[in-house]
Amino acid sequence: MSLVWLAAAVLVALSAWAAVVDARTRRIPNACCAGVAACGVCLQLARLATGAIPPLGKPLMAFVAACAVLLAGFAAEMLYRRVAGRAGLGLGDVKLAAAWAVSLGWLVVPAFAVACLFGAVWALATRQRTFALGPWLSAAFAGTLLLTCLVS
């Protein structure tokens, strides 16, 4: 179980890095997304070896979810840019969500929705037209992972 907790701790640290950088610059480094995905692979391998965290489902489905999230997010952003003529959701946010899907599988979808909701409410409350989604995504994904680890 210690390998699983180590992978989870590194995931949370990388996600915190993404949150800080996104809050400051409105960009999520590719290295961070790659690190989250690589750590997700390590988490899945540790799960296979130990049988830990059964609520996350089968590791293969997590990889399918990651690909689906990446493709759907990219398609939605490209469609929005074509219709609205400006960027909406940043592609760094899409890559971060896909990277976390390697760990969380399909649980990344409700966590993404919660992050968008809380971020939008905060932006409305502070009267901001735009906001960095990375901090909200990081908190939602880390919270989902923590809850899933504690449930199992």
N, C-alpha and C positions, 0 to 999 in steps of 0.2 A: 504494500500500500504506500510505502514511502516514495517509490518512484512516481506514483500518480500524484501525490501531493507536491513533489518537487516540480514536476511538469506543470501542475496547476499554478504554483507560485511564480514560475518563470513566465507563464502566460499572462498572469495578472501584472507582473512587472513590465513586460513588453507593452501591454495594453495601456498601462499608466503612462509610459513614455509616449505612446501615440496620442493619448489625451492631452498631455501637456504641450506637445509640439503643435497639435491641431488647434488648441485654444490660442496659442500665440501666433501661429503663422497661417492657419487655415489650410494646412497641408499635412498629410500623413505620409511619413517616409516609407518608401518601398521596402527598405531593409526591415522596418518594423513589421510590415505585413508578412514578409517572407519568414521572419523569425517566429511570428505567431503561428503560421502554417507549419513550419518545421517542428515547433514545440507541440503542435496538435498531433503531428505524426508520432512523435515520441509518446505523447499521452495515449494515443490509440494502441501503440505497441505495448506500453505498460499495462493497459487494460486487458489486452489479449493474454499477456503473461500472467496476470494476477486475477483476472475475472472481476476487477473492481468496476464500480459505477455502472451497474446494469441499466439504469434509466436512460443512458445515452444511446442505447441501441447498438446495432452492429457497426463495427468500424467501416465496412464497405459502404454502408448507407451514408455515413458522415462524408465520405469523399464524393459520393453522388450529390449530396446536399450542397457541398462546397462548389461544385461545378455548376449546379443549378442556380445557386445564389449569385455567382459571378456572372453567368450569362443573363439572368433575369435583371439583375441590377444594371448591367451595362446597357441592355436593350431599353430599359425604362429611362435611363439617363439620356441616351441618344435620341429617343423619341421626344422626351421633354425638351431637349435642346433644339430639336427641329421645329417643334410646335411653338415654343415660347421665345426662341431666339436667344436664349441665355442659359447658363448653367444652373442646375438645380442642386441635386445631390452630387457631391463630389465623387469622382471615381476612386479616390483614396478611401472614402467611406465604404464603397462597394467592395474594394479589395480587402479592407479590414473585416467586413462581415463575412466574406468568403473564406478568409483565413481562419476566422473563429469557427466557421461551420465545419472545418476539419475536426475540431474538438467537440463541438456541441451538436453537430448534425442538424436535424430539422428544428431543434430548439432555438436555433439562431433566428428563425422567422418571428416568433412572438417576442423575443428579446429585442429584435430590431424595431418592431412596432412600438414597444414600450419606450425605447430610447427616443424614437421620433416624437411620440406623444409628450413625454416629459420635456424634451428639448423645445418643442413648439410652445408648450405652456409657459416655460421659462422665458422664451423670446417674447411672447406676448406680454407677460408680466413686466418685463424690463423694457418693453417698447423697442425691440430691435427688429429690423427687417430681415436680417439673416443671422445665423448662429452656427458655430462649429458643432457638428454632430459627433465628432470623434470622442469627446469626453462622455457624452451620453451613451454612445455605443459601448465604450470601454466599461462603463459602470454597469450597464445592463448585461453585457456578456460575462463579465467577471462575477456578477451577482448570480446569474443563471448557473455558471459552473460551480460556484460555492454551494448554492442550494442543492444542486444535483449531487455533489460529493457528500453533502451532509445527509441527504435522504437515503443514499445507498448504504 
